[in-house]
Amino acid sequence: MMSFIGKSPMQSSEQKLEISDLKVELIRVLDAAAMYNDKGYTWCGHSPAKRAETEAAFHQTMLDLIANIGCNVLDPELVQAVVSGAAARDEVGHFSAIARRKS
């Protein structure tokens, strides 16, 4: 379904993605979470437990990405939303829009 969930944003242990690539990946994950939370979980037929598992995977992926990007180069509102889990629960793409403004 969503191949990036649960995967590290690192290509290999020696090779890091460029920050601009990581920002693009963060936007992609934020978009995917918003689409999933809007109606995607219903279309997928996910149970509440599967929905919670998917949300947790989105959250961890976002945390990994901001750790590799660096909080100092991201909008503080976005960082706070990712850390709190609000970005993983976003249904309308609010945090994706913030990330796009600052990328």
N, C-alpha and C positions, 0 to 999 in steps of 0.2 A: 504494500500500500504506500507508505511514506518511507522511502529508503533512508532518509537522513536521521530519523528518530533513533536515538540511542547510539548513534555513531559519533565518534570524536571528530571535531573539525580539523584534525591534524591529518595530513596525507601519510606521513610516516613518522617514526620517532625522531628522525634527523631533519625532516623537511617540513617547515611550517608554511601555511598559506599566508599570502600577503594580507595585511590588514584590510585593504579594500575588498579582497575576495571574501574575507570573513564577514565584513559588513553586508555584502550582498547576500551571503548565506543567512545571516541573521534576519534580514528583511524577508527572505524566502520562508524561513521558519515561522516568523511572525505572521506572514500572510497565510501560511498553511494552518496554523493554529486557529486563526480567526475564521477561516472557511470551515474547518472542522467543527468549531464551537457554534457556528451559526446554524448549520443544518447537517453538516457532514456526518456527524455521529449517528444521526437518524438514518441517513441514506446508507450508511455502512451497516446498519442494524446492530450497533454496539449496545451492549448491556451497560448499566451504570458502572459496573466494575471495570469493564473494558474502557469506558470513557475516562474513568479516573486514571487508569494505567497509561492511556494515551496522553492525557494532560500532564502526568508526571514525566513522561518521556520528552514532551515538548519543553517542559520547564527545565529539565536537566540539560537538554541540548542548548537552550538559550543561555543557561548559566555557564556552560562550557565555552560558548562563543564569546560572551562578554569578558570572561576571564582571559581568553586569548587575544581579544581585541584591545582590552584595557579600558577600564571605566572612565579614565580621564579624557578619552576621545569621543565618548558617547554622551548624549543628552542625559542629564541627571534624572529627569522624570522617567526616561526609558530604563535606565539602570535600576531605579527603585521598583518599577513595575516588574522587571524581570526577577529581581531578587525576591520580591514579595509573592510572586506567582501570578500576579494580576495579568501580565502579558500572556501567559499560557492559557488564561481563561477568557481573553478578549474575544468578543463575538463580532465586532464591527471593523476591525483593522485600525483602531485608534493608534496603537503602538507601532504598527508598521508605518503609518503616516509620519509619526515622530521620527522614526529611524530614517526614513527617506529624506526628510528635511535636513537632517544632520549628516548625511552621507556624502 
